[in-house]
Amino acid sequence: MSTQFSRRLALGLAASFVLAAPALAQQNQVVRIGASPGPHAEILEKVKPIAAKNGLDLKIIEFSDYVVPNQALAAGELEANSFQNQPYLDNQVKDRGFKLVSVGLTVNFPLGIYSSKYKSWAEVPDGATVAIQNDPTNGGRSLLLLQDKGVIKLKDGVGFKPTVADIVSNPKKLKIIEIEAAQTPRSLADVAAAAINTNYAVDAKIEPTSAILREDPKGPYVNLIAVREADKDKPWVKALLASYHTPEIKAFVAERFKGSVLAGW
């Protein structure tokens, strides 16, 4: 091999390396984000192409319950999750010691009481069985909904996490049972009515606007994006929020969910 050819080859390889380096540097950062099935995951699919333009490669991982997404985030198996509200996150942080924080709001899912047997709450008979979620945050939220609608009365000062033991007045003598949130849609065959979170209602093909009692869109129940506390100021977090908080996503939520899911930012 001639010396001149060797030099040309070396220069060519060097140029190829220089050209390849920026391409590698421009690869989008992978962000694994956990979400519950239904609207949360569906919205994130719409966020994904916007995030790609902002330098992120979103990997959406679905979880069918409310416990594992925070465990996975705390363990470093995810970079973020999108499925919970602030009271639920606060409860998880307190009970499990997770170092997780909210970095931005997403959407609000007004909670509903549903029935496959009765078309209105007035038809629900005295002594009927009503299912609510067995976790403190969602179960408490359902009890507050029942109180807001005049069905029961709770002790004063119970905050956002009342329990069945806090009921001081139950004129219809309802039997309130507690089951896992993900199982509430299946319980409709066995109970007079059930409190069902909107994402589980949508996943079970239940129309959210068919609730016989429905929560007003108020209070601290707007959902959020959570990350590890150590990551909250990282550039990719800012890029993720900027991708979510766009007019395009707000318009998609309004058109797709027809008021059953509300933009919370």
C-alpha positions in Angstrom: 0.0 0.0 0.0 1.5 3.4 -1.0 2.2 6.1 1.5 -0.1 8.5 -0.4 -3.0 6.0 -0.4 -2.5 5.3 3.3 -2.8 9.0 4.0 -6.0 9.3 2.0 -7.5 6.3 3.7 -6.6 7.7 7.1 -8.1 11.1 6.2 -11.2 9.4 4.9 -11.7 7.4 8.1 -11.1 10.5 10.2 -13.7 12.4 8.2 -16.2 9.6 8.6 -15.7 9.6 12.3 -16.2 13.4 12.5 -19.4 13.1 10.5 -20.7 10.1 12.7 -20.0 11.8 16.0 -22.7 14.5 15.7 -25.2 11.9 14.6 -24.5 9.9 17.7 -24.6 13.0 19.9 -28.1 13.9 18.4 -29.7 10.6 19.4 -32.8 11.2 21.5 -32.6 10.5 25.2 -34.6 7.5 26.2 -37.2 8.2 28.9 -39.1 5.2 30.2 -42.5 6.4 31.5 -45.0 4.2 33.4 -48.7 4.7 32.8 -52.0 3.0 33.7 -53.9 1.6 30.7 -56.5 3.8 29.0 -56.4 7.6 28.8 -53.0 8.1 30.5 -51.2 5.8 28.1 -53.2 7.0 25.1 -52.4 10.7 25.8 -48.7 9.8 26.2 -48.8 8.2 22.7 -49.8 11.6 21.4 -47.0 13.2 23.5 -44.4 10.9 22.1 -43.9 12.5 18.6 -43.8 15.9 20.2 -41.2 14.7 22.7 -39.1 13.3 19.9 -38.8 16.8 18.4 -37.7 17.9 21.9 -34.9 15.3 22.1 -36.7 12.5 24.0 -37.5 9.0 23.0 -40.5 8.1 25.2 -40.9 4.4 26.0 -44.4 4.0 27.4 -44.8 1.1 29.8 -48.3 0.2 31.0 -49.1 -1.1 34.5 -52.4 -2.5 35.5 -52.4 -1.4 39.1 -51.6 1.6 41.3 -48.7 0.2 43.3 -46.0 -1.1 40.9 -45.5 2.2 38.9 -44.1 3.9 41.9 -42.1 0.9 43.0 -40.6 0.7 39.5 -39.8 4.4 39.5 -38.1 4.4 42.9 -36.1 1.3 41.8 -34.8 3.1 38.7 -36.7 0.9 36.3 -38.5 4.0 35.0 -37.5 7.6 34.6 -41.1 8.9 35.2 -44.7 7.9 35.7 -48.0 9.3 34.8 -51.0 7.8 36.6 -51.6 9.3 40.0 -52.8 12.5 41.9 -51.0 14.3 44.7 -52.8 12.8 47.6 -52.0 9.3 46.3 -48.3 10.2 45.8 -48.1 11.8 49.2 -49.5 8.6 50.8 -47.0 6.4 48.9 -44.1 8.6 49.9 -45.2 8.5 53.5 -46.0 4.8 53.7 -43.2 3.4 51.5 -40.4 6.0 51.9 -40.2 6.6 48.2 -38.1 9.7 47.2 -40.5 10.7 44.4 -41.9 14.2 43.6 -44.4 15.8 41.3 -42.9 17.9 38.5 -46.1 18.9 36.6 -49.8 18.4 36.2 -51.5 16.4 33.5 -55.2 15.7 33.4 -58.2 15.3 35.8 -60.4 12.3 35.8 -63.7 13.1 37.7 -64.5 10.0 39.8 -67.8 8.3 39.2 -70.2 5.9 40.9 -71.5 3.5 38.3 -74.2 0.8 38.2 -75.2 -1.9 35.7 -78.6 -2.3 37.5 -79.9 1.2 38.1 -80.0 4.2 35.8 -80.0 6.8 38.6 -78.9 7.0 42.2 -82.5 7.5 43.3 -83.2 4.0 42.1 -80.6 2.4 44.4 -82.5 0.7 47.2 -81.8 1.0 51.0 -79.4 -1.5 52.2 -77.7 -1.9 48.8 -74.0 -2.9 48.5 -71.7 -0.2 47.1 -68.0 -1.1 46.3 -65.2 1.4 46.7 -61.5 1.2 46.3 -59.5 -0.4 49.1 -56.5 2.0 48.9 -56.7 5.0 51.3 -56.5 7.8 48.7 -59.1 6.5 46.2 -61.3 4.9 48.8 -61.3 8.2 50.7 -62.0 10.1 47.6 -65.1 7.9 46.9 -66.4 8.5 50.4 -66.0 12.2 50.0 -67.9 12.0 46.7 -70.8 10.2 48.5 -70.7 12.8 51.2 -70.7 15.7 48.6 -73.8 14.2 47.1 -75.6 13.9 50.5 -75.5 10.1 50.6 -73.4 9.8 53.8 -71.9 12.1 56.4 -68.3 11.8 57.6 -66.6 12.9 60.8 -65.4 16.5 60.8 -61.7 17.0 59.9 -61.1 13.7 58.1 -59.1 15.4 55.3 -58.7 13.6 52.0 -58.4 10.1 53.3 -61.5 9.2 55.3 -62.3 5.5 55.9 -65.5 3.6 56.2 -65.0 3.9 60.0 -65.4 7.7 59.7 -69.0 7.4 58.5 -71.2 9.0 61.1 -74.5 9.0 59.1 -75.7 6.5 56.5 -79.4 7.1 56.0 -79.8 4.5 53.3 -78.0 1.9 55.4 -75.7 1.1 52.5 -73.2 -1.7 52.9 -69.9 -0.3 51.7 -67.3 -2.9 50.7 -63.7 -2.3 49.7 -61.9 -4.0 46.8 -58.8 -3.3 44.7 -59.3 -0.3 42.4 -58.6 -2.4 39.2 -61.3 -4.8 40.1 -64.1 -2.3 40.6 -65.5 -2.6 37.0 -65.8 -6.3 37.4 -67.7 -5.9 40.7 -70.7 -4.2 38.9 -72.3 -7.6 38.3 -72.3 -8.3 42.1 -73.1 -4.9 43.7 -75.7 -2.2 43.3 -73.1 0.4 42.4 -69.3 0.8 42.4 -66.9 3.7 42.5 -64.6 3.4 39.5 -61.7 5.5 38.5 -62.1 6.9 35.0 -59.1 5.1 33.6 -60.4 1.8 34.7 -63.9 2.7 33.4 -62.5 3.5 30.0 -60.4 0.3 29.9 -63.6 -1.7 30.7 -65.5 0.1 27.9 -67.7 1.9 30.4 -68.7 5.4 29.3 -67.5 7.8 32.0 -70.4 10.1 31.5 -72.8 7.2 32.4 -72.0 7.5 36.1 -75.0 7.8 38.3 -73.0 10.1 40.7 -70.0 12.1 39.4 -67.4 14.0 41.2 -67.1 17.7 40.5 -63.7 18.6 38.8 -62.2 20.3 41.8 -59.7 19.8 44.6 -56.3 18.1 44.5 -57.2 15.3 42.2 -55.5 16.5 39.1 -53.1 13.9 38.0 -49.3 14.5 37.7 -46.0 13.4 36.3 -43.7 12.0 39.0 -39.9 11.5 38.9 -37.2 10.6 41.4 -36.4 13.6 43.6 -32.8 13.5 42.3 -34.0 14.0 38.7 -36.5 16.8 39.2 -34.2 19.5 37.8 -32.7 17.6 34.9 -33.2 19.0 31.4 -35.1 16.0 30.1 -37.8 16.7 32.8 -38.3 20.2 31.4 -38.5 18.8 27.9 -41.1 16.2 28.9 -43.3 18.8 30.5 -43.0 21.1 27.5 -44.0 18.2 25.2 -47.1 17.4 27.3 -48.2 21.0 28.1 -49.0 21.9 24.5 -52.1 23.2 22.7 -52.0 20.0 20.6 -52.4 17.8 23.6 -55.0 20.0 25.2 -57.0 19.8 22.0 -56.6 16.1 21.8 -57.9 15.6 25.3 -60.9 17.8 24.7 -61.8 16.0 21.4 -61.0 12.5 22.4 -62.6 12.3 25.8 -65.6 14.7 25.4 -65.3 16.1 29.0 -64.7 12.8 30.8 -61.1 13.7 31.1 -60.0 17.4 31.6 -56.7 19.1 30.9 -55.3 20.1 34.3 -52.6 22.6 33.2 
